Amino acid sequence: MSSRPVIQGLIPAHILPMERSGDIRWDALTTHLEWLSAVPGVEWITTTAHASEVATLTESERQQLVEHVVATVPESVSVVAGVYDDGSARAAADARRSVAAGASALLVFPSGVFAGGSQRRPETQRAHYEAIAEAVDVPLIVFKYPLGSPLEVTLETTLELCNTIPQIAAVKEWSYDIVEYENTWRAIKAQASGVSVLSSFSRSLLASLVVGSDGILSGHGSIVADLQAELLAAVQREDLAAARGVWDRIYPLAVACYADPFLDQHNRMKAALGEIGRIPADATSVRAPLVDVDAAEHVTLAQACVDAGIA
């Protein structure tokens, strides 16, 4: 790769419609992708990530999913595929399959092995990224997990990765700590020229964008990509009043979707899309060990959609 590519702007991560049996509803996914692709400002869409329940997909389903997304979105929209595997060799193989299926960039999830104390052995984290970078020649996105998580890639290591692996084009900043976010933003801009910082602070998105951001990469965009586009544009033109107005609409859905327990976040997004008719009500199920949203939460989500003005 001769020069560092640019990955920025609005990058929603799509949800994955499923029947109660766990079968993927490809027709509903097509409709969902068509809506996302039509939102002004969406030039990338992320697949095989948390929002699309990558942890429960088989190897063949992951490849089929990337192929389906690439075939469905228009040529003006590129596809980011998540690389989700604990073993570096397997992750590299997954990366090759995704690129062969048409992915234009890769979001690299931290290996579960990192939970054993890799922050004190950063060479293990470097080895994981290097294996993937050697396997493919497409832009890579570092996935920076919440501060204190056993899967965290520290800012120091993040900077080293950005400065030693030319394919790294962006950092998905999910530290969920606004001080760490600002530290990351400032450090990347000062020490890793050309690398984008993409906010994944869906629960407090306005605050992170005001600090500074090159874009948004979030599963919450599966519901409110249009509002996120308005929010990002308002912040970029420094119209804080307009930004606050848009955030006031997004906020009720952010609260509802990211409530405790956190593991239900994408289950709730899927249910919300069913409530407003963007996917069929019978395509809002999830696979075990996740469980479907209950009736009470459906009521909460429906009201949040009304409050956001998207119902």
Secondary structure, DSSP 8 states (H G I E B T S, - for coil): --S-----EEEEB----B-TTS-B-HHHHHHHHHHHHHSTTB-EEEESSGGGTGGG--HHHHHHHHHHHHHHS-TTSEEEEEE--SSHHHHHHHHHHHHHTT-SEEEE---GGGGGTGGG-HHHHHHHHHHHHHH--S-EEEEE--TT-TT---HHHHHHHHHH-TTEEEEEE----HHHHHHHHHHHHHHSTT-EEEE--GGGHHHHHHH--SEEEETTHHHHHHHHHHHHHHHHTT-HHHHHHHHHHHHHHHHHHT-SSGGGHHHHHHHHHHHTTSS-GGGB---TTS----HHHHHHHHHHHHHHT--
